[in-house]
């Protein structure tokens, strides 16, 4: 049976670690719970043991320099588990510090623990680290503190973070194949122009015959790449830097996001991703006692598309005027009609939180379908583009060879 390593906490808050044989992780968890332990980490042990010095070197070179989203998700879920088990906050943070594998996480938790020991609430301690904890996160924690159910609230928060992570990962994983195709296309063209074309270039020069224009163009491009490859890299790097600098300006970012929403397929996918995240985040806030007005202000900060985020300002203004939430959202014309209609029904029936969760579930599925449609168009286009590029280069070389054949005849 596979070997698993675990870390668990007993009822006194002491951390224990060890190894167990089991068929799967669930069996390990059940066995630890039967022993009165709270499992915190269960991972499959490697088949071959690596020397401690090698492990340390690997951690030193590849350890993240900051707290990542995955770190934050794990931290939230583990803290929820400890608090729901009845441990005091101070002791729970101490345990998480001992469990932390990443130095940035350990340092962050130590700072938070010290702030809590100094008399601050957890939400106040987290709010001091806005580069890690968003306003959404801090407000959820504050609501949990006010309601006296911090463990349960953190569990719901970790569930929301997990669903948002799954949404991001589904989009990223779907784009892997197109990215590979693009890399193959660029590599193939470079090999042809830099290594294959020069071999024919010497032969064409010895023939002394004027070459067809397509052949001259291919030879010119190949020569340029061989001599000035560094300039091409510099231009690409400078272009990326200038584009990112341009996007850092609010007005430019707004224009770009507005244009992005109008693009076929990409605009539809962008809107659906934003709606799924927007609905789930707002539902989580409402479910934890945050008012709709405050929730909209927080949700706006979590949205990546500035056009959609700015549209919520008008919705918030009309909500303050007593004109409701669903109707102003519908009248922006930026959100999918199905989503706005569902929100409108939820508002009118007094079940807005429930309907927002349904919207999030619906648009999680819509995102998956939109990604499939996007790839169904993109992949053939990339393959066709690759075929045209390589075919054009080969055809240009063949034109030159045919011209030499005519000269020999």
Secondary structure as a PSIPRED ss2 file (coil, helix, strand):
# PSIPRED VFORMAT (PSIPRED V4.0)

   1 X C   1.000  0.000  0.000
   2 X C   1.000  0.000  0.000
   3 X E   0.000  0.000  1.000
   4 X E   0.000  0.000  1.000
   5 X E   0.000  0.000  1.000
   6 X E   0.000  0.000  1.000
   7 X E   0.000  0.000  1.000
   8 X E   0.000  0.000  1.000
   9 X E   0.000  0.000  1.000
  10 X C   1.000  0.000  0.000
  11 X C   1.000  0.000  0.000
  12 X C   1.000  0.000  0.000
  13 X C   1.000  0.000  0.000
  14 X C   1.000  0.000  0.000
  15 X E   0.000  0.000  1.000
  16 X E   0.000  0.000  1.000
  17 X E   0.000  0.000  1.000
  18 X E   0.000  0.000  1.000
  19 X E   0.000  0.000  1.000
  20 X E   0.000  0.000  1.000
  21 X E   0.000  0.000  1.000
  22 X C   1.000  0.000  0.000
  23 X C   1.000  0.000  0.000
  24 X C   1.000  0.000  0.000
  25 X H   0.000  1.000  0.000
  26 X H   0.000  1.000  0.000
  27 X H   0.000  1.000  0.000
  28 X H   0.000  1.000  0.000
  29 X H   0.000  1.000  0.000
  30 X H   0.000  1.000  0.000
  31 X H   0.000  1.000  0.000
  32 X H   0.000  1.000  0.000
  33 X H   0.000  1.000  0.000
  34 X H   0.000  1.000  0.000
  35 X C   1.000  0.000  0.000
  36 X C   1.000  0.000  0.000
  37 X C   1.000  0.000  0.000
  38 X E   0.000  0.000  1.000
  39 X E   0.000  0.000  1.000
  40 X E   0.000  0.000  1.000
  41 X E   0.000  0.000  1.000
  42 X E   0.000  0.000  1.000
  43 X E   0.000  0.000  1.000
  44 X E   0.000  0.000  1.000
  45 X C   1.000  0.000  0.000
  46 X C   1.000  0.000  0.000
  47 X C   1.000  0.000  0.000
  48 X C   1.000  0.000  0.000
  49 X C   1.000  0.000  0.000
  50 X C   1.000  0.000  0.000
  51 X C   1.000  0.000  0.000
  52 X H   0.000  1.000  0.000
  53 X H   0.000  1.000  0.000
  54 X H   0.000  1.000  0.000
  55 X H   0.000  1.000  0.000
  56 X H   0.000  1.000  0.000
  57 X H   0.000  1.000  0.000
  58 X H   0.000  1.000  0.000
  59 X H   0.000  1.000  0.000
  60 X H   0.000  1.000  0.000
  61 X H   0.000  1.000  0.000
  62 X H   0.000  1.000  0.000
  63 X C   1.000  0.000  0.000
  64 X C   1.000  0.000  0.000
  65 X C   1.000  0.000  0.000
  66 X C   1.000  0.000  0.000
  67 X C   1.000  0.000  0.000
  68 X C   1.000  0.000  0.000
  69 X H   0.000  1.000  0.000
  70 X H   0.000  1.000  0.000
  71 X H   0.000  1.000  0.000
  72 X H   0.000  1.000  0.000
  73 X H   0.000  1.000  0.000
  74 X H   0.000  1.000  0.000
  75 X H   0.000  1.000  0.000
  76 X H   0.000  1.000  0.000
  77 X H   0.000  1.000  0.000
  78 X H   0.000  1.000  0.000
  79 X H   0.000  1.000  0.000
  80 X H   0.000  1.000  0.000
  81 X H   0.000  1.000  0.000
  82 X H   0.000  1.000  0.000
  83 X H   0.000  1.000  0.000
  84 X H   0.000  1.000  0.000
  85 X C   1.000  0.000  0.000
  86 X C   1.000  0.000  0.000
  87 X C   1.000  0.000  0.000
  88 X C   1.000  0.000  0.000
  89 X H   0.000  1.000  0.000
  90 X H   0.000  1.000  0.000
  91 X H   0.000  1.000  0.000
  92 X H   0.000  1.000  0.000
  93 X H   0.000  1.000  0.000
  94 X H   0.000  1.000  0.000
  95 X H   0.000  1.000  0.000
  96 X H   0.000  1.000  0.000
  97 X H   0.000  1.000  0.000
  98 X H   0.000  1.000  0.000
  99 X H   0.000  1.000  0.000
 100 X C   1.000  0.000  0.000
 101 X C   1.000  0.000  0.000
 102 X C   1.000  0.000  0.000
 103 X H   0.000  1.000  0.000
 104 X H   0.000  1.000  0.000
 105 X H   0.000  1.000  0.000
 106 X H   0.000  1.000  0.000
 107 X H   0.000  1.000  0.000
 108 X H   0.000  1.000  0.000
 109 X H   0.000  1.000  0.000
 110 X H   0.000  1.000  0.000
 111 X H   0.000  1.000  0.000
 112 X H   0.000  1.000  0.000
 113 X H   0.000  1.000  0.000
 114 X H   0.000  1.000  0.000
 115 X H   0.000  1.000  0.000
 116 X H   0.000  1.000  0.000
 117 X H   0.000  1.000  0.000
 118 X C   1.000  0.000  0.000
 119 X C   1.000  0.000  0.000
 120 X C   1.000  0.000  0.000
 121 X C   1.000  0.000  0.000
 122 X H   0.000  1.000  0.000
 123 X H   0.000  1.000  0.000
 124 X H   0.000  1.000  0.000
 125 X H   0.000  1.000  0.000
 126 X H   0.000  1.000  0.000
 127 X H   0.000  1.000  0.000
 128 X C   1.000  0.000  0.000
 129 X C   1.000  0.000  0.000
 130 X C   1.000  0.000  0.000
 131 X C   1.000  0.000  0.000
 132 X C   1.000  0.000  0.000
 133 X C   1.000  0.000  0.000
 134 X C   1.000  0.000  0.000
 135 X H   0.000  1.000  0.000
 136 X H   0.000  1.000  0.000
 137 X H   0.000  1.000  0.000
 138 X H   0.000  1.000  0.000
 139 X H   0.000  1.000  0.000
 140 X H   0.000  1.000  0.000
 141 X H   0.000  1.000  0.000
 142 X H   0.000  1.000  0.000
 143 X H   0.000  1.000  0.000
 144 X H   0.000  1.000  0.000
 145 X H   0.000  1.000  0.000
 146 X H   0.000  1.000  0.000
 147 X H   0.000  1.000  0.000
 148 X C   1.000  0.000  0.000
 149 X C   1.000  0.000  0.000
 150 X H   0.000  1.000  0.000
 151 X H   0.000  1.000  0.000
 152 X H   0.000  1.000  0.000
 153 X H   0.000  1.000  0.000
 154 X H   0.000  1.000  0.000
 155 X H   0.000  1.000  0.000
 156 X H   0.000  1.000  0.000
 157 X H   0.000  1.000  0.000
 158 X H   0.000  1.000  0.000
 159 X H   0.000  1.000  0.000
 160 X H   0.000  1.000  0.000
 161 X H   0.000  1.000  0.000
 162 X H   0.000  1.000  0.000
 163 X H   0.000  1.000  0.000
 164 X H   0.000  1.000  0.000
 165 X H   0.000  1.000  0.000
 166 X H   0.000  1.000  0.000
 167 X H   0.000  1.000  0.000
 168 X H   0.000  1.000  0.000
 169 X H   0.000  1.000  0.000
 170 X H   0.000  1.000  0.000
 171 X H   0.000  1.000  0.000
 172 X H   0.000  1.000  0.000
 173 X H   0.000  1.000  0.000
 174 X H   0.000  1.000  0.000
 175 X C   1.000  0.000  0.000
 176 X H   0.000  1.000  0.000
 177 X H   0.000  1.000  0.000
 178 X H   0.000  1.000  0.000
 179 X H   0.000  1.000  0.000
 180 X H   0.000  1.000  0.000
 181 X H   0.000  1.000  0.000
 182 X H   0.000  1.000  0.000
 183 X H   0.000  1.000  0.000
 184 X H   0.000  1.000  0.000
 185 X H   0.000  1.000  0.000
 186 X H   0.000  1.000  0.000
 187 X H   0.000  1.000  0.000
 188 X H   0.000  1.000  0.000
 189 X H   0.000  1.000  0.000
 190 X H   0.000  1.000  0.000
 191 X H   0.000  1.000  0.000
 192 X H   0.000  1.000  0.000
 193 X H   0.000  1.000  0.000
 194 X H   0.000  1.000  0.000
 195 X H   0.000  1.000  0.000
 196 X H   0.000  1.000  0.000
 197 X H   0.000  1.000  0.000
 198 X H   0.000  1.000  0.000
 199 X H   0.000  1.000  0.000
 200 X H   0.000  1.000  0.000
 201 X H   0.000  1.000  0.000
 202 X H   0.000  1.000  0.000
 203 X H   0.000  1.000  0.000
 204 X H   0.000  1.000  0.000
 205 X H   0.000  1.000  0.000
 206 X H   0.000  1.000  0.000
 207 X H   0.000  1.000  0.000
 208 X C   1.000  0.000  0.000
 209 X C   1.000  0.000  0.000
 210 X C   1.000  0.000  0.000
 211 X C   1.000  0.000  0.000
 212 X C   1.000  0.000  0.000
 213 X H   0.000  1.000  0.000
 214 X H   0.000  1.000  0.000
 215 X H   0.000  1.000  0.000
 216 X H   0.000  1.000  0.000
 217 X H   0.000  1.000  0.000
 218 X H   0.000  1.000  0.000
 219 X H   0.000  1.000  0.000
 220 X H   0.000  1.000  0.000
 221 X H   0.000  1.000  0.000
 222 X H   0.000  1.000  0.000
 223 X H   0.000  1.000  0.000
 224 X H   0.000  1.000  0.000
 225 X H   0.000  1.000  0.000
 226 X H   0.000  1.000  0.000
 227 X H   0.000  1.000  0.000
 228 X H   0.000  1.000  0.000
 229 X H   0.000  1.000  0.000
 230 X H   0.000  1.000  0.000
 231 X H   0.000  1.000  0.000
 232 X H   0.000  1.000  0.000
 233 X H   0.000  1.000  0.000
 234 X H   0.000  1.000  0.000
 235 X H   0.000  1.000  0.000
 236 X H   0.000  1.000  0.000
 237 X H   0.000  1.000  0.000
 238 X H   0.000  1.000  0.000
 239 X H   0.000  1.000  0.000
 240 X H   0.000  1.000  0.000
 241 X H   0.000  1.000  0.000
 242 X H   0.000  1.000  0.000
 243 X H   0.000  1.000  0.000
 244 X H   0.000  1.000  0.000
 245 X H   0.000  1.000  0.000
 246 X H   0.000  1.000  0.000
 247 X H   0.000  1.000  0.000
 248 X C   1.000  0.000  0.000
 249 X C   1.000  0.000  0.000
 250 X H   0.000  1.000  0.000
 251 X H   0.000  1.000  0.000
 252 X H   0.000  1.000  0.000
 253 X H   0.000  1.000  0.000
 254 X H   0.000  1.000  0.000
 255 X H   0.000  1.000  0.000
 256 X H   0.000  1.000  0.000
 257 X H   0.000  1.000  0.000
 258 X H   0.000  1.000  0.000
 259 X H   0.000  1.000  0.000
 260 X H   0.000  1.000  0.000
 261 X H   0.000  1.000  0.000
 262 X H   0.000  1.000  0.000
 263 X C   1.000  0.000  0.000
 264 X C   1.000  0.000  0.000
 265 X C   1.000  0.000  0.000
 266 X H   0.000  1.000  0.000
 267 X H   0.000  1.000  0.000
 268 X H   0.000  1.000  0.000
 269 X H   0.000  1.000  0.000
 270 X H   0.000  1.000  0.000
 271 X H   0.000  1.000  0.000
 272 X H   0.000  1.000  0.000
 273 X H   0.000  1.000  0.000
 274 X H   0.000  1.000  0.000
 275 X H   0.000  1.000  0.000
 276 X H   0.000  1.000  0.000
 277 X H   0.000  1.000  0.000
 278 X H   0.000  1.000  0.000
 279 X H   0.000  1.000  0.000
 280 X H   0.000  1.000  0.000
 281 X H   0.000  1.000  0.000
 282 X H   0.000  1.000  0.000
 283 X H   0.000  1.000  0.000
 284 X H   0.000  1.000  0.000
 285 X H   0.000  1.000  0.000
 286 X H   0.000  1.000  0.000
 287 X H   0.000  1.000  0.000
 288 X C   1.000  0.000  0.000
 289 X C   1.000  0.000  0.000
 290 X C   1.000  0.000  0.000
 291 X C   1.000  0.000  0.000
 292 X H   0.000  1.000  0.000
 293 X H   0.000  1.000  0.000
 294 X H   0.000  1.000  0.000
 295 X H   0.000  1.000  0.000
 296 X H   0.000  1.000  0.000
 297 X H   0.000  1.000  0.000
 298 X H   0.000  1.000  0.000
 299 X H   0.000  1.000  0.000
 300 X H   0.000  1.000  0.000
 301 X H   0.000  1.000  0.000
 302 X H   0.000  1.000  0.000
 303 X C   1.000  0.000  0.000
 304 X C   1.000  0.000  0.000
 305 X C   1.000  0.000  0.000
 306 X H   0.000  1.000  0.000
 307 X H   0.000  1.000  0.000
 308 X H   0.000  1.000  0.000
 309 X H   0.000  1.000  0.000
 310 X H   0.000  1.000  0.000
 311 X H   0.000  1.000  0.000
 312 X H   0.000  1.000  0.000
 313 X H   0.000  1.000  0.000
 314 X H   0.000  1.000  0.000
 315 X H   0.000  1.000  0.000
 316 X H   0.000  1.000  0.000
 317 X H   0.000  1.000  0.000
 318 X H   0.000  1.000  0.000
 319 X H   0.000  1.000  0.000
 320 X H   0.000  1.000  0.000
 321 X C   1.000  0.000  0.000
 322 X C   1.000  0.000  0.000
 323 X C   1.000  0.000  0.000
 324 X C   1.000  0.000  0.000
 325 X C   1.000  0.000  0.000
 326 X H   0.000  1.000  0.000
 327 X H   0.000  1.000  0.000
 328 X H   0.000  1.000  0.000
 329 X H   0.000  1.000  0.000
 330 X H   0.000  1.000  0.000
 331 X H   0.000  1.000  0.000
 332 X C   1.000  0.000  0.000
 333 X C   1.000  0.000  0.000
 334 X C   1.000  0.000  0.000
 335 X C   1.000  0.000  0.000
 336 X C   1.000  0.000  0.000
 337 X H   0.000  1.000  0.000
 338 X H   0.000  1.000  0.000
 339 X H   0.000  1.000  0.000
 340 X H   0.000  1.000  0.000
 341 X H   0.000  1.000  0.000
 342 X H   0.000  1.000  0.000
 343 X H   0.000  1.000  0.000
 344 X H   0.000  1.000  0.000
 345 X H   0.000  1.000  0.000
 346 X H   0.000  1.000  0.000
 347 X H   0.000  1.000  0.000
 348 X H   0.000  1.000  0.000
 349 X H   0.000  1.000  0.000
 350 X C   1.000  0.000  0.000
 351 X C   1.000  0.000  0.000
 352 X H   0.000  1.000  0.000
 353 X H   0.000  1.000  0.000
 354 X H   0.000  1.000  0.000
 355 X H   0.000  1.000  0.000
 356 X H   0.000  1.000  0.000
 357 X H   0.000  1.000  0.000
 358 X H   0.000  1.000  0.000
 359 X H   0.000  1.000  0.000
 360 X H   0.000  1.000  0.000
 361 X H   0.000  1.000  0.000
 362 X H   0.000  1.000  0.000
 363 X H   0.000  1.000  0.000
 364 X H   0.000  1.000  0.000
 365 X H   0.000  1.000  0.000
 366 X H   0.000  1.000  0.000
 367 X H   0.000  1.000  0.000
 368 X H   0.000  1.000  0.000
 369 X H   0.000  1.000  0.000
 370 X H   0.000  1.000  0.000
 371 X H   0.000  1.000  0.000
 372 X H   0.000  1.000  0.000
 373 X H   0.000  1.000  0.000
 374 X H   0.000  1.000  0.000
 375 X H   0.000  1.000  0.000
 376 X H   0.000  1.000  0.000
 377 X H   0.000  1.000  0.000
 378 X H   0.000  1.000  0.000
 379 X H   0.000  1.000  0.000
 380 X H   0.000  1.000  0.000
 381 X H   0.000  1.000  0.000
 382 X H   0.000  1.000  0.000
 383 X H   0.000  1.000  0.000
 384 X H   0.000  1.000  0.000
 385 X H   0.000  1.000  0.000
 386 X H   0.000  1.000  0.000
 387 X H   0.000  1.000  0.000
 388 X H   0.000  1.000  0.000
 389 X H   0.000  1.000  0.000
 390 X H   0.000  1.000  0.000
 391 X H   0.000  1.000  0.000
 392 X H   0.000  1.000  0.000
 393 X H   0.000  1.000  0.000
 394 X H   0.000  1.000  0.000
 395 X H   0.000  1.000  0.000
 396 X H   0.000  1.000  0.000
 397 X H   0.000  1.000  0.000
 398 X H   0.000  1.000  0.000
 399 X H   0.000  1.000  0.000
 400 X H   0.000  1.000  0.000
 401 X H   0.000  1.000  0.000
 402 X H   0.000  1.000  0.000
 403 X H   0.000  1.000  0.000
 404 X H   0.000  1.000  0.000
 405 X H   0.000  1.000  0.000
 406 X H   0.000  1.000  0.000
 407 X H   0.000  1.000  0.000
 408 X H   0.000  1.000  0.000
 409 X C   1.000  0.000  0.000
